[in-house]
Amino acid sequence: MRILVLGGDGYLGWPTAMYLSARGHDVGVVDSGVRRQYDHELGSGSLVPIEALRTRVKTWREITGCEIPAYTGDLCDAEFVYDTFRAFRPDAVVHFAEQRAAPYSMIDRQHAVYTQTNNVVGTLNVMYAIGEIDRDIHIVKLGTMGEYGQPNIDIEEGWLEVEHKGRKDRVLYPKKPGSFYHLSKVHDSHNLEFGCRIWDLRVTDLNQGVVYGQETEQTALDPRLATRLDYDAVFGTVINRFAIQAVLGIPLSIYGGGTQTRAVLDIRDTVECIRLACENPADRGEFRVFNQATEQFSLQEMAKTVQNSFPGQVDIEYVDNPRVEAENHYYNFTHTALESLGLKPHLLSDTLLHHMFDVIEAHRDRVDLDLLKPTVNWRHSHRAGT
């Protein structure tokens, strides 16, 4: 297949591009480079050094003989989107190209507006390009389990059968997102489902859990192919933060009481889920939703897993929760679609023992301890200090 990875320079986009290429697909990547600009803005960066996209692509060609053409531009530029789709002629488009951090979207008005404009408008441009150029192009869209929030009923895969006053219907699962970022993903989902109804688009919406880990089979081939490992309080994910704190001998910082539950998956499972979705496309007019997560843990359980996996002393501390969220809540989600297509999940405890601690130890001197502290408070509508 010809697969175009949008956001192909990112934490997940780059490993996905290599993974698909290694499995015989013709892959291209699109990126504006804006994720690297966020690092400059926030004074943060990847724990593992990463190379420029040009170097990554060149290295992949040297090692494998496979080309991954790179297109530099912004999805909010409709003309660029149309030109790129016409040039590459994809069978499938994997859409990672969005501002992905909930804390970033909650910094202040400017960051909330930017997040929603960037994410929603970019996705609309992709939809229109496909609607006008080739409606058989399959959109594999990275959503988030955060779209659902913390409902007091089981989370189904995107759709819900309801009975009300004696009548039944199938509706999109009710959403209760927890940040302006997560809200942007909900808007995307509704727009894409509408596109399936009016234009017969093919869409797979992958509601992804919190991804952990940094190494895949392809990134391990050469240091120049490495992907990011974010640990700061804005873009870093909780398991990465806990693992780094364990290696450095710092207490694991749990927000609030720690009973908040998250859906999670290994980065190696992410790239495999994308392959399965691409190789088994949605039908014309079908908006299907896969819950792309393999395990669920409370923050306390995550911390205990890190504590039990690390071969040394690990302490745990509780800090004020900067987010507005339910701490004691029911959480149970369905995740059968990807397993039915052949996914064989990795487990968090195995990944920590066999991979993450070693990667972190090798780069521990790059950690900026100040970046581990939460700086964005959901209860404020402006940047701290203004």
Secondary structure, 3 states (H helix, E strand, C coil): CEEEEECCCCCCHHHHHHHHHHCCCEEEEEECCHHHHHHHHHCCCCCCCCCCHHHHHHHHHHHHCCCCCEEECCCCCHHHHHHHHHHHCCCEEEECCCCCCHHHHCCCHHHHHHHHHHHHHHHHHHHHHHHHHCCCCEEEEEEEHHHCCCCCCCECCCEEEEEECCEEEEEECCCCCCCHHHHHHHHHHHHHHHHHHHHCCEEEEEEECEEECCCCCCHHHCHHHCCCCCCCCCCCCHHHHHHHHHHHCCCEEEECCCCCEEEEEEHHHHHHHHHHHHHCCCCCCCEEEEEECCEEEEHHHHHHHHHHHCCCCCCEEEECCCCCCCCCCCCCECCCHHHHCCCCCCCHHHHHHHHHHHHHHHCHHHCCHHHHCCCCCCCCCCCCCC
